[in-house]
Amino acid sequence: MTRLGALQQFSNAPQSLYMSAHTFGLPMTQGVQFSAAGYDIDLLVMPQRHLWTLSGRLLGASAYNQAILNGSTTVQSDVDDLGSFCFNAVPHGTYMLMLLLDDIDILVKNLVVGFNT
């Protein structure tokens, strides 16, 4: 089994801008892209009351299995045939996202979801 670490490629809003927009009552969806050895991971973090929804899509793999989000809570999601996965009602915090494929694991470490209130 090969394990790859993903590197951040893009974020549509710096953390300070995200916190300011939320403070003034403007909900904002944050998009983040990661890359690991030919695989691309697109993530969206969306406010859901006082919790968060994290949805994503893995591009570049031919077989999909599971996504696991591990931090203050651990949740699992199946990865569908299009590479899509979703975690609902996620508390704010720092997480590790693990994408478990047939022959490779892709890790996204220090993924910040939401902000501290």
DSSP file (Angstrom, degrees, kcal/mol; ACC not computed):
  #  RESIDUE AA STRUCTURE BP1 BP2  ACC     N-H-->O    O-->H-N    N-H-->O    O-->H-N    TCO  KAPPA ALPHA  PHI   PSI    X-CA   Y-CA   Z-CA
    1    1 A M              0   0    0      0, 0.0     2,-0.4     0, 0.0   103,-0.2   0.000 360.0 360.0 360.0 128.6    0.0    0.0    0.0
    2    2 A T  E     -a  104   0A   0    101,-1.4   103,-2.9     2,-0.0     2,-0.5  -0.806 360.0-156.6 -98.1 139.0    1.4    3.4   -1.0
    3    3 A R  E     -a  105   0A   0     -2,-0.4     2,-0.4   101,-0.2   103,-0.2  -0.975  10.2-170.6-119.7 124.8    0.6    6.5    1.1
    4    4 A L  E     -a  106   0A   0    101,-3.1   103,-3.2    -2,-0.5     2,-0.4  -0.908  16.0-140.5-115.4 141.3    0.7   10.0   -0.5
    5    5 A G  E     -a  107   0A   0     -2,-0.4     2,-0.3   101,-0.2   103,-0.2  -0.855  22.2-136.5 -95.9 135.0    0.5   13.4    1.2
    6    6 A A        -     0   0    0    101,-3.1     2,-0.4    -2,-0.4   103,-0.4  -0.682  10.4-145.8 -93.3 145.0   -1.5   16.0   -0.7
    7    7 A L  E     -E   35   0B   0     28,-2.7    28,-2.1    -2,-0.3     2,-0.2  -0.888  23.4-109.9-110.3 140.4   -0.3   19.6   -1.1
    8    8 A Q  E     +E   34   0B   0     -2,-0.4    26,-0.3    26,-0.2     3,-0.1  -0.480  35.1 173.7 -69.6 133.7   -2.6   22.6   -1.2
    9    9 A Q  E     +     0   0B   0     24,-3.7     2,-0.3     1,-0.4    25,-0.2   0.701  60.9   3.7-108.6 -31.6   -2.8   24.2   -4.6
   10   10 A F  E     -E   33   0B   0     23,-1.3    23,-2.5     0, 0.0    -1,-0.4  -0.992  46.4-174.8-159.3 144.9   -5.6   26.9   -4.2
   11   11 A S  E     -E   32   0B   0     -2,-0.3    21,-0.2    21,-0.2    19,-0.0  -0.981  19.4-148.0-140.6 135.4   -7.9   28.5   -1.7
   12   12 A N  S    S+     0   0    0     19,-2.0    20,-0.1    -2,-0.3    17,-0.0   0.568  83.7  26.5 -82.6  -6.1  -10.6   31.0   -2.7
   13   13 A A  S    S-     0   0    0     18,-0.3    -1,-0.2     4,-0.0     2,-0.0  -0.924  77.2-123.8-155.7 127.8  -10.4   33.0    0.6
   14   14 A P     >  -     0   0    0      0, 0.0     4,-2.3     0, 0.0     3,-0.4  -0.348  37.1-108.9 -65.1 155.0   -7.7   33.5    3.2
   15   15 A Q  H  > S+     0   0    0      1,-0.2     4,-2.5     2,-0.2     5,-0.2   0.862 117.9  54.0 -55.3 -40.4   -8.7   32.5    6.7
   16   16 A S  H  > S+     0   0    0      1,-0.2     4,-2.1     2,-0.2    -1,-0.2   0.896 109.7  47.2 -65.3 -38.7   -8.9   36.1    7.9
   17   17 A L  H  > S+     0   0    0     -3,-0.4     4,-2.6     2,-0.2    -1,-0.2   0.906 111.6  51.7 -66.0 -41.1  -11.3   37.1    5.1
   18   18 A Y  H  X S+     0   0    0     -4,-2.3     4,-2.1     1,-0.2    -2,-0.2   0.925 110.9  46.9 -61.7 -45.6  -13.4   34.0    5.8
   19   19 A M  H  X S+     0   0    0     -4,-2.5     4,-2.3     1,-0.2    -1,-0.2   0.898 112.4  50.2 -64.9 -40.3  -13.7   34.9    9.5
   20   20 A S  H  X S+     0   0    0     -4,-2.1     4,-1.6     2,-0.2    -2,-0.2   0.922 110.0  49.7 -64.7 -44.1  -14.5   38.5    8.8
   21   21 A A  H  <>S+     0   0    0     -4,-2.6     5,-2.5     1,-0.2    -1,-0.2   0.908 113.5  46.3 -61.7 -41.9  -17.3   37.6    6.3
   22   22 A H  H ><5S+     0   0    0     -4,-2.1     3,-1.8     1,-0.2    -1,-0.2   0.878 106.6  58.7 -69.4 -36.7  -18.8   35.2    8.8
   23   23 A T  H 3<5S+     0   0    0     -4,-2.3    -1,-0.2     1,-0.3    -2,-0.2   0.859 105.3  50.1 -59.9 -36.2  -18.6   37.7   11.6
   24   24 A F  T 3<5S-     0   0    0     -4,-1.6    -1,-0.3     2,-0.1    -2,-0.2   0.241 125.4-101.9 -89.1  14.3  -20.7   40.2    9.6
   25   25 A G  T < 5S+     0   0    0     -3,-1.8    -3,-0.2     1,-0.2    -2,-0.1   0.670  79.7 133.9  79.8  17.5  -23.4   37.5    9.0
   26   26 A L      < -     0   0    0     -5,-2.5    -1,-0.2    -6,-0.2    -2,-0.1  -0.843  48.9-144.6-102.1 100.4  -22.3   36.7    5.4
   27   27 A P        -     0   0    0      0, 0.0     2,-0.4     0, 0.0    19,-0.0  -0.366  22.2-168.9 -63.5 143.0  -22.2   32.9    5.0
   28   28 A M        -     0   0    0    -10,-0.1     2,-0.5     2,-0.0    -6,-0.0  -0.998  20.2-140.9-140.3 135.7  -19.3   32.0    2.7
   29   29 A T        -     0   0    0     -2,-0.4     2,-0.5    17,-0.1    17,-0.2  -0.823  20.2-152.1 -93.4 131.9  -18.3   28.8    1.0
   30   30 A Q  E     - F   0  45B   0     15,-2.5    15,-2.7    -2,-0.5     2,-0.4  -0.917   5.1-158.2-109.4 127.9  -14.6   28.2    0.9
   31   31 A G  E     + F   0  44B   0     -2,-0.5   -19,-2.0    13,-0.2     2,-0.4  -0.864  11.7 179.8-104.5 137.7  -13.1   26.1   -1.9
   32   32 A V  E     -EF  11  43B   0     11,-2.6    11,-3.1    -2,-0.4     2,-0.4  -0.997  10.5-157.2-136.8 139.3   -9.7   24.4   -1.6
   33   33 A Q  E     -EF  10  42B   0    -23,-2.5   -24,-3.7    -2,-0.4   -23,-1.3  -0.949   9.5-175.2-119.9 140.3   -7.7   22.3   -4.0
   34   34 A F  E     -EF   8  41B   0      7,-2.7     7,-2.7    -2,-0.4     2,-0.3  -0.883   6.5-157.9-127.2 160.2   -5.1   19.7   -3.3
   35   35 A S  E     +EF   7  40B   0    -28,-2.1   -28,-2.7    -2,-0.3     2,-0.3  -0.998  11.5 174.6-141.2 142.2   -2.8   17.6   -5.5
   36   36 A A  E >   - F   0  39B   0      3,-2.6     3,-1.8    -2,-0.3   -30,-0.1  -0.820  68.6 -41.5-151.6 108.1   -0.9   14.4   -4.9
   37   37 A A  T 3  S-     0   0    0      1,-0.3     3,-0.1    -2,-0.3   -31,-0.0   0.845 126.7 -29.9  44.1  55.5    1.1   12.5   -7.6
   38   38 A G  T 3  S+     0   0    0      1,-0.3     2,-0.4    23,-0.0    -1,-0.3   0.400 116.7 108.0  89.8  -3.5   -1.5   12.9  -10.4
   39   39 A Y  E <   -F   36   0B   0     -3,-1.8    -3,-2.6     2,-0.0     2,-0.4  -0.896  51.3-159.1-106.7 137.1   -4.6   13.0   -8.2
   40   40 A D  E     -FG  35  59B   0     19,-2.3    19,-3.4    -2,-0.4     2,-0.5  -0.940   1.8-162.9-115.0 140.2   -6.5   16.2   -7.7
   41   41 A I  E     -FG  34  58B   0     -7,-2.7    -7,-2.7    -2,-0.4     2,-0.5  -0.981   0.5-165.7-125.4 118.5   -8.8   16.8   -4.8
   42   42 A D  E     -FG  33  57B   0     15,-2.5    15,-2.0    -2,-0.5     2,-0.4  -0.918  12.7-173.7-103.8 126.0  -11.4   19.6   -4.8
   43   43 A L  E     -FG  32  56B   0    -11,-3.1   -11,-2.6    -2,-0.5     2,-0.4  -0.942  12.6-165.5-122.4 142.8  -13.0   20.4   -1.5
   44   44 A L  E     -FG  31  55B   0     11,-2.9    11,-2.3    -2,-0.4     2,-0.5  -0.997   4.3-162.6-123.8 130.1  -15.8   22.8   -0.5
   45   45 A V  E     -FG  30  54B   0    -15,-2.7   -15,-2.5    -2,-0.4     9,-0.2  -0.964  16.2-179.8-112.7 120.5  -16.5   23.8    3.1
   46   46 A M  E     - G   0  53B   0      7,-2.8     7,-2.8    -2,-0.5   -17,-0.1  -0.954  29.7-112.2-124.8 138.5  -19.9   25.3    3.6
   47   47 A P  E     - G   0  52B   0      0, 0.0     5,-0.2     0, 0.0     2,-0.2  -0.410  27.1-176.8 -66.6 143.0  -21.6   26.6    6.8
   48   48 A Q  E >   - G   0  51B   0      3,-2.9     3,-2.0     1,-0.2     2,-0.4  -0.703  62.5 -70.0-140.9  81.8  -24.5   24.6    8.2
   49   49 A R  T 3  S-     0   0    0      1,-0.3    -1,-0.2    -2,-0.2     0, 0.0  -0.544 114.6 -19.2  59.9-119.5  -25.8   26.5   11.2
   50   50 A H  T 3  S+     0   0    0     -2,-0.4    42,-0.4    -3,-0.1    -1,-0.3   0.354 136.7  62.1 -96.4   6.2  -23.1   26.1   13.8
   51   51 A L  E <  S-G   48   0B   0     -3,-2.0    -3,-2.9    40,-0.1     2,-0.3  -0.512  78.2-122.3-117.4-172.4  -21.6   23.1   12.0
   52   52 A W  E     -GH  47  90B   0     38,-1.6    38,-3.2    -5,-0.2     2,-0.5  -0.954   1.4-141.7-137.4 150.9  -20.0   22.6    8.6
   53   53 A T  E     -G   46   0B   0     -7,-2.8    -7,-2.8    -2,-0.3     2,-0.6  -0.967  16.1-165.9-110.3 130.2  -20.5   20.5    5.5
   54   54 A L  E     +GH  45  87B   0     33,-2.6    33,-3.0    -2,-0.5     2,-0.3  -0.966  12.7 173.8-116.5 115.0  -17.4   19.3    3.7
   55   55 A S  E     +GH  44  86B   0    -11,-2.3   -11,-2.9    -2,-0.6     2,-0.3  -0.899   5.9 169.6-119.6 153.0  -17.9   17.9    0.2
   56   56 A G  E     -GH  43  85B   0     29,-2.7    29,-2.2    -2,-0.3     2,-0.4  -0.954  25.7-143.8-154.7 171.1  -15.2   16.9   -2.2
   57   57 A R  E     -GH  42  84B   0    -15,-2.0   -15,-2.5    -2,-0.3     2,-0.6  -0.983  11.8-148.9-145.1 131.4  -14.3   15.2   -5.4
   58   58 A L  E     -G   41   0B   0     25,-2.5     2,-0.4    -2,-0.4   -17,-0.2  -0.890  18.3-167.0-101.2 123.5  -11.2   13.1   -6.2
   59   59 A L  E     +G   40   0B   0    -19,-3.4   -19,-2.3    -2,-0.6     3,-0.1  -0.894  60.9  35.5-112.5 140.0  -10.1   13.3   -9.8
   60   60 A G  S    S+     0   0    0     -2,-0.4     2,-0.3     1,-0.4    -1,-0.1   0.345  84.7 106.3 108.1  -6.3   -7.6   11.0  -11.5
   61   61 A A        -     0   0    0     -3,-0.2    -1,-0.4     1,-0.1     3,-0.1  -0.806  51.8-157.1-106.9 149.1   -8.3    7.7   -9.9
   62   62 A S  S    S+     0   0    0     -2,-0.3     2,-0.4     1,-0.2    -1,-0.1   0.638  80.7  45.8 -97.9 -16.7  -10.1    4.8  -11.6
   63   63 A A        -     0   0    0     20,-0.0     2,-0.4     0, 0.0    39,-0.2  -0.990  68.8-163.7-129.5 137.1  -11.3    3.0   -8.5
   64   64 A Y        +     0   0    0     -2,-0.4    37,-0.1    37,-0.1    17,-0.0  -0.921  19.8 152.1-122.8 144.6  -13.0    4.7   -5.5
   65   65 A N        -     0   0    0     -2,-0.4    14,-2.3    35,-0.3     2,-0.3   0.414  51.9 -16.6-129.9 -89.1  -13.6    3.4   -2.0
   66   66 A Q  E     -CB  78 100A   0     34,-1.7    34,-2.9    12,-0.2     2,-0.4  -0.924  35.4-152.5-135.2 154.1  -13.8    5.5    1.1
   67   67 A A  E     -CB  77  99A   0     10,-2.9    10,-2.4    -2,-0.3     2,-0.4  -0.988  16.9-167.9-120.5 135.5  -13.1    8.9    2.5
   68   68 A I  E     -CB  76  98A   0     30,-2.8    30,-3.0    -2,-0.4     2,-0.6  -0.990   9.1-159.7-126.7 130.9  -12.5    9.3    6.3
   69   69 A L  E     -CB  75  97A   0      6,-2.8     6,-2.1    -2,-0.4     2,-0.5  -0.955  17.0-173.3-109.9 118.1  -12.3   12.6    8.1
   70   70 A N  E     +CB  74  96A   0     26,-2.6    26,-2.5    -2,-0.6     4,-0.2  -0.955  34.8  86.1-123.1 122.9  -10.5   12.3   11.4
   71   71 A G  S    S-     0   0    0      2,-1.4    24,-0.1    -2,-0.5    22,-0.1  -0.603  99.0  -8.1-169.9-125.3  -10.2   15.0   14.1
   72   72 A S  S    S+     0   0    0     22,-0.2     2,-0.3    -2,-0.2    23,-0.1   0.738 143.0  16.7 -65.6 -20.0  -12.4   16.0   17.0
   73   73 A T  S    S-     0   0    0     18,-0.1    -2,-1.4     2,-0.0     2,-0.5  -0.952  79.3-135.0-140.5 159.3  -14.8   13.5   15.5
   74   74 A T  E     +C   70   0A   0     -2,-0.3     2,-0.3    -4,-0.2    -4,-0.2  -0.981  27.6 171.0-121.1 125.6  -14.3   10.8   12.9
   75   75 A V  E     -C   69   0A   0     -6,-2.1    -6,-2.8    -2,-0.5     2,-0.3  -0.953  16.2-149.9-132.8 152.3  -16.8   10.3   10.0
   76   76 A Q  E     -C   68   0A   0     -2,-0.3     2,-0.3    -8,-0.2    -8,-0.2  -0.866  10.1-176.1-120.8 153.5  -16.8    8.2    6.9
   77   77 A S  E     -C   67   0A   0    -10,-2.4   -10,-2.9    -2,-0.3     2,-0.2  -0.988  27.3-120.2-145.6 139.2  -18.2    8.6    3.5
   78   78 A D  E     -C   66   0A   0     -2,-0.3     2,-0.6   -12,-0.2     8,-0.3  -0.515  25.6-132.4 -70.4 148.5  -18.3    6.3    0.5
   79   79 A V        -     0   0    0    -14,-2.3     6,-0.2    -2,-0.2   -15,-0.1  -0.933  27.3-142.6-103.0 121.3  -16.6    7.7   -2.6
   80   80 A D    >   -     0   0    0      4,-2.2     3,-2.0    -2,-0.6   -15,-0.1  -0.048  31.2 -86.0 -80.4-177.1  -19.0    7.3   -5.6
   81   81 A D  T 3  S+     0   0    0      1,-0.3    -1,-0.1     2,-0.1    -2,-0.0   0.708 129.3  51.7 -62.7 -21.5  -18.1    6.4   -9.2
   82   82 A L  T 3  S-     0   0    0      2,-0.1    -1,-0.3   -23,-0.0    -2,-0.0   0.435 120.7-107.2 -93.5  -0.6  -17.6   10.1  -10.0
   83   83 A G  S <  S+     0   0    0     -3,-2.0   -25,-2.5     1,-0.3     2,-0.2   0.583  71.5 144.3  87.4  11.4  -15.1   10.5   -7.1
   84   84 A S  E     +H   57   0B   0    -27,-0.2    -4,-2.2   -29,-0.0     2,-0.3  -0.587  18.8 166.9 -89.4 146.4  -17.6   12.5   -5.0
   85   85 A F  E     -H   56   0B   0    -29,-2.2   -29,-2.7    -2,-0.2     2,-0.3  -0.965  12.1-162.6-149.3 161.7  -17.9   12.3   -1.2
   86   86 A C  E     -H   55   0B   0     -8,-0.3     2,-0.4    -2,-0.3   -31,-0.2  -0.990  10.2-163.8-153.2 139.0  -19.6   14.4    1.5
   87   87 A F  E     -H   54   0B   0    -33,-3.0   -33,-2.6    -2,-0.3     3,-0.3  -0.995  18.3-162.5-121.7 125.4  -19.4   14.9    5.3
   88   88 A N  E     +     0   0B   0     -2,-0.4   -35,-0.2   -35,-0.2    -2,-0.0  -0.729  63.9  18.0-106.2 156.5  -22.4   16.7    7.0
   89   89 A A  E    S+     0   0B   0     -2,-0.3    -1,-0.2     1,-0.2   -36,-0.2   0.897  75.7 170.9  54.8  49.7  -22.6   18.3   10.5
   90   90 A V  E     -H   52   0B   0    -38,-3.2   -38,-1.6    -3,-0.3    -1,-0.2  -0.801  29.2-131.0 -91.9 125.1  -18.8   18.5   11.0
   91   91 A P        -     0   0    0      0, 0.0   -19,-0.1     0, 0.0   -40,-0.1  -0.364  35.7 -91.2 -68.1 154.7  -17.7   20.6   14.0
   92   92 A H  S    S+     0   0    0    -42,-0.4     2,-0.3    23,-0.2    22,-0.2  -0.303  77.9  95.8 -61.9 152.9  -15.1   23.3   13.5
   93   93 A G  E    S- D   0 113A   0     20,-2.2    20,-3.0    -3,-0.1     2,-0.5  -0.925  75.1 -62.1 154.1-176.6  -11.5   22.0   14.0
   94   94 A T  E     + D   0 112A   0     -2,-0.3     2,-0.3    18,-0.2    18,-0.2  -0.895  55.2 176.7-105.7 130.7   -8.4   20.6   12.4
   95   95 A Y  E     - D   0 111A   0     16,-2.7    16,-2.9    -2,-0.5     2,-0.5  -0.786  31.2-131.3-129.2 165.5   -8.8   17.3   10.6
   96   96 A M  E     -B   70   0A   0    -26,-2.5   -26,-2.6    -2,-0.3     2,-0.5  -0.997  22.6-151.7-116.7 126.1   -6.9   14.8    8.5
   97   97 A L  E     -BD  69 108A   0     11,-2.6    11,-2.8    -2,-0.5     2,-0.5  -0.861  11.2-167.8 -96.9 126.8   -8.8   13.7    5.4
   98   98 A M  E     -BD  68 107A   0    -30,-3.0   -30,-2.8    -2,-0.5     2,-0.6  -0.973   8.1-164.3-117.7 123.9   -7.9   10.1    4.2
   99   99 A L  E     -BD  67 106A   0      7,-2.8     7,-2.5    -2,-0.5     2,-0.7  -0.937  12.4-158.1-106.4 113.6   -8.9    8.9    0.8
  100  100 A L  E     +BD  66 105A   0    -34,-2.9   -34,-1.7    -2,-0.6   -35,-0.3  -0.829  17.1 173.2-101.2 109.5   -8.6    5.1    0.7
  101  101 A L        -     0   0    0      3,-2.7   -37,-0.1    -2,-0.7   -40,-0.0  -0.468  48.2 -90.8-104.4 178.7   -8.3    3.7   -2.8
  102  102 A D  S    S+     0   0    0    -39,-0.2     3,-0.1     1,-0.2   -38,-0.1   0.911 119.7   8.2 -58.3 -45.4   -7.6    0.1   -3.9
  103  103 A D  S    S+     0   0    0      1,-0.1  -101,-1.4  -102,-0.1     2,-0.3   0.323 127.3  45.2-122.3   6.5   -3.8    0.5   -4.0
  104  104 A I  E     -a    2   0A   0   -103,-0.2    -3,-2.7     2,-0.0     2,-0.4  -0.999  56.7-148.7-152.4 146.8   -3.1    3.9   -2.5
  105  105 A D  E     -aD   3 100A   0   -103,-2.9  -101,-3.1    -2,-0.3     2,-0.5  -0.975  14.8-157.7-114.5 132.7   -4.0    6.1    0.4
  106  106 A I  E     -aD   4  99A   0     -7,-2.5    -7,-2.8    -2,-0.4     2,-0.4  -0.951   9.5-161.1-112.1 127.8   -4.1    9.9    0.0
  107  107 A L  E     -aD   5  98A   0   -103,-3.2  -101,-3.1    -2,-0.5     2,-0.6  -0.910  14.6-169.6-113.2 132.8   -3.7   12.1    3.1
  108  108 A V  E     - D   0  97A   0    -11,-2.8   -11,-2.6    -2,-0.4     3,-0.4  -0.955  23.3-163.6-115.2 107.4   -4.6   15.7    3.5
  109  109 A K  E     +     0   0A   0     -2,-0.6   -13,-0.2  -103,-0.4   -14,-0.1  -0.546  60.6  17.5 -93.3 156.8   -3.2   16.8    6.9
  110  110 A N  E    S+     0   0A   0      1,-0.2     2,-0.7    -2,-0.2    -1,-0.2   0.869  73.2 173.0  54.4  45.0   -4.1   19.9    8.9
  111  111 A L  E     - D   0  95A   0    -16,-2.9   -16,-2.7    -3,-0.4     2,-0.6  -0.767  21.5-148.0 -85.2 113.8   -7.3   20.6    7.1
  112  112 A V  E     - D   0  94A   0     -2,-0.7     2,-0.5   -18,-0.2   -18,-0.2  -0.745  12.0-167.8 -89.9 122.6   -9.0   23.4    9.0
  113  113 A V  E     - D   0  93A   0    -20,-3.0   -20,-2.2    -2,-0.6     2,-0.1  -0.951  57.1 -31.8-110.6 120.2  -12.9   23.3    8.9
  114  114 A G  S    S-     0   0    0     -2,-0.5     2,-0.3   -22,-0.2   -95,-0.1  -0.395  82.0 -88.9  74.1-149.4  -14.7   26.4   10.1
  115  115 A F        -     0   0    0     -2,-0.1     2,-0.4   -97,-0.1   -23,-0.2  -0.964  35.5 -88.1-156.9 164.0  -13.2   28.6   12.8
  116  116 A N              0   0    0     -2,-0.3    -2,-0.0     1,-0.1   -23,-0.0  -0.672 360.0 360.0 -81.8 133.1  -13.1   29.0   16.5
  117  117 A T              0   0    0     -2,-0.4    -1,-0.1     0, 0.0     0, 0.0   0.433 360.0 360.0 -95.7 360.0  -15.9   31.1   17.9
